[in-house]
Amino acid sequence: MSASQTKRVPLVVSGVVKRFGPRVVLDDQALRVEPGEAVVLRGPNGAGKSTLIGCICGTVIPDAGTITIAGHDLQREPLVARARLRALPQEVEVPAGLTGRELLAFFADVHRDPTGLERAAAFTELGDALDRLATTYSVGMRRLLAFATLLPGESTLWVLDEPFAGVDEHGRARMLEELRGARRKGVGVLLAAHDRDAPEIAALGAREVGLERAPEA
């Protein structure tokens, strides 16, 4: 594969190892997400789904291995690699003192997208609630707001940890529409999901990758 082709690959994980004390959570983990592909991580609790996502997003430091986003090594080029990444964590926390609109404006400004605020705000369908403090939102509203922060700017990889949790049927449908739209643009999508999300995963056409719980030391 040529260098230019490698740069177009959203995600390559190779030989990733992560230990927490004596326990090995990820052991020589490999994963690849192609342009426009959706991949869902499946496995029991403790299998390492959230740990792997943390390693890819840069919030968990692996003990060994490499992670490449759009051809950029996450360890050697962290800022460039993460600029091509959009992430939705499992636990959504919103900054105190910011309205929903101000949070979306921040992301649109960071990603240098003049129309990003308008598009992200339209996705949420929160209306006047966008001008309230985001800390007053319900769980579902917060998750829709956090999902909307993925939309501004150009990206190569979306990583989402249980994105549909706490979201009603209408919100899930809108999220799926955006995920499918991102795929059509060549964005790679990586998700962790539960069995209850099977209809959404099927509708997205995601390839499943199974993770097994590592044996106890």
Beta strands, then each sheet from edge to edge (+ up, - down):
strand 1: 11-20
strand 2: 23-33
strand 3: 38-42
strand 4: 64-69
strand 5: 72-73
strand 6: 85-88
strand 7: 157-161
strand 8: 188-192
strand 9: 207-210
sheet 1: 2+ 1- 4+ 5-
sheet 2: 6+ 7+ 8+ 3+ 9+
end
